[in-house]
Amino acid sequence: MNPTHTAHQLPSRAAVVGAGAWGTTFASLLAEAGAPTTVWARRQEVAAEINSGTNTRYAPSLSLPPEVRATTDMRAAVAGAGIVVVALPSQLARGAIEPLAGAVEPGALVVSLMKGIELGTRMRMSEVLAQVLGVPGERVAVVSGPNLADEIAVRQPTATVVASSSQDTAAAVAAACATATFRPYTNNDVLGVELCGAVKNVIALAVGMAAGRGLGDNSKATLITRGLVEITRLGLALGARPETFSGLAGMGDLVATCSSPLSRNQSFGRRLGEGMSVARATAVSRGVAEGAKSARAVLDLADTHGVEMPITAGVVAVVEGRASVSEVSDALLSRPRKAEGVNAAPL
């Protein structure tokens, strides 16, 4: 088996590192598209259940095909795989995948499903994967967009973005996950796509907080729209392309994540808005709210580049316990009035 492939040649086998909702669902897409897939699960009981055809804890509505198998041996999972997909909480990814250094097949493609900025390093997840796994950047791709796993699991139609600095890599990954209901578009603005995926989770927390306080659609639409301005402003400062932010990875993912009760970030924010502590909201959540974990890293990145992001700063203040939701809301509304626009002074 030669794991190297082109846009028209599917890998003979794939691997997914991470057995959460999105990792398990993506494994089922790869299998449906024609690549038998091995999932790495941290816990033996999760691996055993995946091998029986379900993952009720993380993907309760998904019936897995027999071409999806699972193991708790990470290196065994990726051995011989032409595509290695990583679907782990972003702040845990580096430590978790360190055992894979040197284990990815020569020529294999590495795919990030993660949406976050690493604390401390301020690195995007594609950069973390390339560094830890020793894979050239042109063999790394990211998948981002309106990817609510519960809807994709029951094969509701959706589109997504596969971004890579290499068009061949992006096309190969797109071909490997394309199904009758999952339509991938390719993009080479990896920076912009990853920033959209990371920051939209932070904005979704803010929208959830507003919903938890009982605020209506006007308030939520304001946060979504001004949140997109913050994402765009940061992206342009870092060199991303403007059109990325109006596309699937930008506005598309932002609307889905901010509007849906299936969104872990929106639901987490709503609990905070209802008065729960961060610790309690974390305890009752299914899966990780990436926005709560990455908000500080996003704000640090913005500060480094002189980009003002008031909504993001407010979320960080709430998550870190320095302000209440109502105090942040009042502070945002009392900011000096400015002209609207990405290039105008921040609101």
C-alpha positions in Angstrom: 0.0 0.0 0.0 1.3 3.4 -1.0 -0.3 6.0 1.3 0.5 8.9 -1.1 -2.5 9.8 -3.3 -3.8 12.4 -5.6 -7.1 14.2 -5.7 -8.6 11.3 -7.7 -7.2 8.4 -5.7 -8.8 7.6 -2.3 -6.7 6.3 0.5 -6.9 2.6 1.1 -7.3 3.3 4.8 -7.8 6.3 7.1 -7.4 7.0 10.8 -9.1 9.3 13.2 -7.4 10.3 16.5 -10.3 11.1 18.8 -13.6 9.4 19.5 -15.7 12.4 20.3 -18.8 13.5 18.4 -17.1 15.1 15.5 -14.3 12.6 15.3 -16.6 9.6 15.3 -19.0 11.3 12.8 -16.1 12.2 10.4 -14.9 8.6 10.6 -18.3 7.5 9.3 -18.0 10.0 6.4 -14.6 8.6 5.5 -15.9 5.1 5.5 -19.0 6.0 3.5 -16.8 7.7 1.0 -14.8 4.5 0.6 -11.9 4.4 3.1 -12.0 1.9 6.0 -11.2 3.9 9.1 -9.7 3.2 12.4 -10.6 5.4 15.3 -8.3 5.9 18.3 -10.3 6.1 21.6 -8.7 6.9 24.9 -11.0 4.6 26.9 -11.4 0.9 26.2 -15.1 0.9 26.7 -15.6 3.5 24.0 -13.4 1.6 21.6 -15.4 -1.6 22.3 -18.7 0.1 21.7 -17.5 1.7 18.4 -16.5 -1.9 17.3 -20.1 -2.9 18.0 -21.4 -0.1 15.8 -22.3 2.7 18.1 -20.9 5.5 20.3 -23.8 6.5 22.4 -22.0 8.8 24.7 -20.7 11.1 22.1 -22.7 10.4 18.9 -26.0 8.9 20.1 -27.8 9.2 16.8 -25.0 7.6 14.7 -25.1 4.1 13.4 -21.5 3.2 12.4 -20.7 1.1 9.3 -18.6 -2.0 9.8 -15.7 -0.3 8.0 -15.2 1.9 11.1 -13.2 0.1 13.8 -11.6 1.4 17.0 -8.5 0.8 19.1 -6.8 2.3 22.2 -3.4 1.9 20.6 -2.7 5.2 18.9 0.3 4.1 16.8 -1.6 1.0 15.6 -4.5 3.2 14.6 -2.4 5.3 12.2 -0.1 2.6 10.9 -0.6 2.3 7.2 -3.2 5.1 7.0 -3.1 7.4 4.0 -5.0 10.1 5.9 -4.6 10.8 9.6 -7.4 13.0 11.1 -7.0 14.6 14.5 -10.1 15.4 16.4 -9.1 16.3 19.9 -9.7 19.2 22.3 -7.4 21.9 21.0 -5.6 22.6 24.3 -4.9 18.9 24.8 -3.8 18.1 21.3 -0.1 18.7 21.5 0.4 16.4 24.5 -2.0 13.7 23.2 -0.3 13.3 19.8 3.3 13.4 20.9 3.4 9.6 20.9 2.7 9.8 17.1 5.9 11.6 16.4 7.6 9.6 13.6 4.6 7.2 13.3 2.7 8.8 10.5 3.3 7.1 7.1 5.6 8.9 4.7 3.4 10.7 2.2 0.3 10.5 4.4 -1.9 13.6 4.7 -2.8 15.0 8.2 -6.1 16.6 8.8 -7.2 18.9 11.7 -10.8 18.9 12.7 -9.9 21.1 15.7 -11.0 24.7 16.1 -8.8 26.6 18.6 -5.6 28.6 19.2 -3.1 27.0 21.5 -2.5 28.8 24.8 1.0 30.0 25.3 2.3 29.4 21.8 -0.7 31.1 20.0 -0.3 28.5 17.3 -3.1 27.3 15.1 -3.9 23.7 15.2 -2.4 22.9 11.7 0.8 24.4 12.9 0.8 22.3 16.1 0.2 19.1 14.0 2.9 19.9 11.5 5.4 20.7 14.3 4.7 17.7 16.6 4.3 15.1 13.8 7.1 16.4 11.7 4.9 16.7 8.6 5.5 19.4 5.9 2.8 22.1 5.9 1.7 21.2 2.4 0.6 17.8 3.6 -1.6 19.3 6.3 -5.3 20.3 5.8 -8.0 21.7 8.0 -11.7 21.0 7.8 -14.0 23.8 9.0 -17.4 25.2 8.4 -21.0 24.6 9.7 -20.1 21.2 11.1 -22.7 20.4 13.8 -21.9 16.8 14.3 -25.4 15.7 15.4 -26.9 16.9 12.1 -24.2 15.4 10.0 -24.5 12.1 11.8 -28.1 11.8 10.6 -27.0 12.8 7.1 -28.6 16.2 6.9 -27.1 18.0 3.9 -24.3 20.4 4.6 -21.2 21.9 3.1 -17.7 22.4 4.5 -14.3 23.8 3.7 -11.1 21.8 3.3 -8.2 24.2 3.4 -4.5 23.5 2.7 -1.6 25.4 1.3 -1.5 22.6 -1.3 -4.4 22.4 -3.7 -3.6 18.7 -4.3 -3.8 18.0 -0.5 -7.1 19.9 -0.2 -8.6 18.1 -3.2 -7.4 14.7 -1.9 -9.0 15.3 1.5 -12.2 16.7 0.0 -12.5 13.6 -2.2 -11.9 11.3 0.8 -14.8 12.8 2.8 -17.3 13.7 0.1 -20.6 11.9 0.3 -24.2 12.4 -1.0 -25.0 14.7 1.9 -21.5 16.2 2.8 -20.1 18.6 0.2 -16.6 19.9 0.8 -15.2 23.0 -1.0 -11.5 23.6 -1.2 -9.6 26.7 -0.1 -5.9 27.7 0.3 -6.4 30.4 3.0 -5.5 28.1 5.9 -4.9 31.0 8.2 -8.3 32.6 7.6 -10.2 29.3 7.8 -8.6 28.4 11.1 -9.1 31.8 12.6 -12.8 31.7 11.7 -13.1 28.3 13.3 -11.4 29.4 16.5 -12.9 32.8 17.1 -16.5 31.9 16.1 -16.6 29.6 19.2 -15.8 32.7 21.4 -18.5 34.7 19.7 -21.0 31.8 20.2 -20.3 31.9 24.0 -21.3 35.6 23.9 -24.5 34.8 22.0 -25.3 32.0 24.4 -24.7 34.3 27.4 -27.2 36.8 25.8 -29.7 34.0 25.3 -29.2 32.9 28.9 -30.1 36.4 30.1 -33.3 36.2 28.2 -32.3 38.6 25.5 -33.9 38.3 22.1 -33.0 38.1 18.4 -31.9 41.7 18.0 -29.3 41.3 20.7 -28.1 38.0 19.3 -27.9 39.3 15.7 -25.9 42.3 17.0 -23.4 40.0 18.6 -23.1 37.7 15.6 -22.7 40.6 13.2 -20.2 42.5 15.3 -18.5 39.2 16.1 -17.9 38.7 12.4 -16.3 42.1 12.3 -13.9 41.1 15.1 -13.0 37.8 13.3 -12.4 39.7 10.1 -10.4 42.4 11.7 -8.1 39.9 13.3 -7.8 37.8 10.2 -6.9 40.8 7.9 -4.3 41.9 10.4 -2.7 38.5 10.2 -2.8 38.3 6.4 -5.9 36.3 5.7 -8.1 36.8 2.6 -11.2 39.0 3.0 -13.5 36.6 1.1 -12.9 33.8 3.6 -14.9 35.6 6.2 -18.1 35.8 4.2 -17.9 32.1 3.2 -18.7 28.7 4.8 -15.8 28.8 7.3 -16.7 32.4 8.3 -20.3 33.5 8.2 -21.6 30.0 7.6 -19.9 28.4 10.7 -20.6 31.5 12.8 -24.4 31.4 12.2 -24.6 27.7 12.8 -22.6 27.8 16.0 -24.2 30.9 17.4 -27.8 29.9 16.5 -28.1 26.2 17.3 -28.8 24.6 20.6 -26.7 21.7 19.3 -23.6 23.9 19.6 -21.6 23.2 22.7 -20.3 26.7 22.8 -23.7 28.4 22.5 -25.1 26.0 25.1 -22.1 26.6 27.5 -22.6 30.4 27.1 -26.3 30.1 27.8 -25.6 28.3 31.1 -23.2 31.1 32.1 -25.9 33.6 31.2 -28.4 31.8 33.4 -26.0 32.1 36.3 -24.0 28.9 36.3 -20.4 29.1 37.3 -17.8 28.1 34.7 -16.9 25.0 36.7 -20.6 23.9 36.9 -21.2 24.6 33.2 -18.2 22.6 32.3 -19.4 19.7 34.5 -22.8 19.4 32.8 -21.6 19.9 29.2 -21.3 17.0 26.8 -17.9 17.5 25.3 -15.6 20.5 25.4 -16.6 24.1 24.7 -13.6 25.1 22.7 -14.4 28.8 23.0 -14.0 28.8 26.7 -10.6 27.1 26.4 -9.3 29.2 23.5 -10.7 32.7 24.3 -7.6 33.8 26.2 -5.3 32.6 23.4 -7.4 34.5 20.8 -7.3 37.7 22.9 -3.6 37.3 23.4 -3.1 36.9 19.7 -5.2 40.0 19.0 -3.3 42.0 21.6 0.0 41.0 20.0 -1.1 42.4 16.7 -2.8 45.5 18.1 -6.3 44.4 17.2 -9.1 45.4 19.5 -11.8 42.7 20.1 -14.3 43.9 22.7 -16.7 41.0 22.5 -13.8 38.5 22.9 -12.4 40.5 25.8 -15.8 40.4 27.5 -16.0 36.6 27.1 -12.5 36.2 28.6 -13.5 38.4 31.5 -16.5 36.2 32.3 -14.6 32.9 31.8 -11.8 34.0 34.0 -14.2 35.2 36.7 -13.3 38.9 36.5 -16.7 40.1 35.4 -20.3 39.0 35.4 -22.3 38.6 32.2 -24.4 41.6 33.0 -21.3 43.7 33.6 -19.8 42.8 30.3 -23.1 43.5 28.5 -23.3 46.9 30.1 -19.7 47.7 29.2 -20.2 46.7 25.6 -23.2 49.0 25.3 -21.5 51.9 26.9 -18.6 51.9 24.5 -18.1 55.2 22.5 -20.2 55.3 19.4 -18.3 54.6 16.2 -18.8 54.2 12.5 -19.7 50.8 11.3 -17.2 48.7 9.2 -14.3 46.3 9.5 -11.8 49.1 9.0 -13.5 51.6 11.3 -12.6 52.0 14.9 -13.9 49.0 16.9 -17.3 49.0 18.6 
